[in-house]
Amino acid sequence: MNSKDVPERELKSALSDALAKVDQKIVVFQGDRKVLLGDMVRILGIAKQAGAEQIAIAAKRVTGAQLENNPSAGGS
């Protein structure tokens, strides 16, 4: 959170504190590609419980060549 790792057990209170200080309740997630979808869904739920009104997921654009050369980027 804000470029710091926050353990999941502390995430809701940390987000609640941060969101209480701003007018726009927006949370932007920028995560590791290896994060599982189920983990992300759980974290998004925590953000909503903490008071997030809008949620965005930051993603890096990957070219077709990068996909072909790097299976972990989503290619085969």
Secondary structure by P-SEA (a helix, b strand, c coil): cccccccccaaaaaaaaaaaacccbbbbbbccccccaaaaaaaaaaaaaacccbbbbbbbbbcaaaaaaccccccc
